[in-house]
Amino acid sequence: MKYSIIVPVFNRPDEVSELLDSLARQTQKDFEVLVVEDGSEKPCKDVCDKYTDILDLHYYYKDNSGPGQSRNYGAERASGEWLIVLDSDVVLPEGYMQAVADGTGDGLSAWGGPDAAHESFTPVQKAISYSMTSFFTTGGIRGGKAKLDKFYPRSFNMGIRRDVYRQLGGFSKMRFGEDIDFSYRIVEAGFKTALIPDAWVWHKRRTDLKKFFRQVFNSGIARINLTKRHPGTLKLVHLLPTVFTVGVIGLILISAVGRALMHYVDHDRFYWMCFAPWIPLVLYSAVIFIDSTIKNKSLKVGLLSIPAAFTQLMGYGLGFIKAWWKRCVLKKDEFTAFEKNFYK
């Protein structure tokens, strides 16, 4: 057995059904599938049972501990030379496993693949996908073919040699950002990583903006925690959403002050303070709308991409600020600062 596919699941039986269906259609068949149910109230065992005669499928149920520890649980029971970690909300094109087989040579120890939005996704899902992969939201060097000095795979679509996985101890007990932490440790240990552009997946991500905000807010928190664990990994691109967030809040406050002054002092003198701050926000929204509309060939997705972009940037920025305050100013440690389990 060359490949073991590990899928942690939490209350997503419908998504698992779509993923397993796409696995059953693969042209390259040398793989097993390990579905690890992470304490779900809506288990997917009945879904998995439908595929036991089609796939080399193993289903496990365990108490809730988060996706990182669930992946470790599956890795301990895997038999493949390569461990492929997938999120339950991805769907694979038929040539995915063949692309993996073609790309895992030349001393490679770990790899990641890009993601895309499927035509069947809802307009909101397409807008969220755009915001997470667009240059204009700092969201995405996930799928480019440009050569990167160091590539850090993400757990929605990544592979690692089983011996390397065991040597590094798998995913840590971080509550969020555990996949980036693992990728940092892989690179820091001197192992070779790479992007396999053809090993891409359709990634559903979140289904509404409220859930999306929660996801990116946690990502902002994770960035501070990761910087504490891995000094020197904080880059300018990680700060841009926070700068954007502070800028937006500042512009809105200037406009509010201008409006108050227009009402109580001199109407004409403070006119610019009321309206000028909205000009950069309107221009940015126009750029997002035009770019997304062209890429998605949909005016509706283009319009929805505006709130999705602001959610992506400001959610991340607010999470970053909160974590900076708790970890850097109040000096709390990683776990006492954020006791809530954000995966529930």
Disulfide bonds with the S-S distance in Angstrom:
none
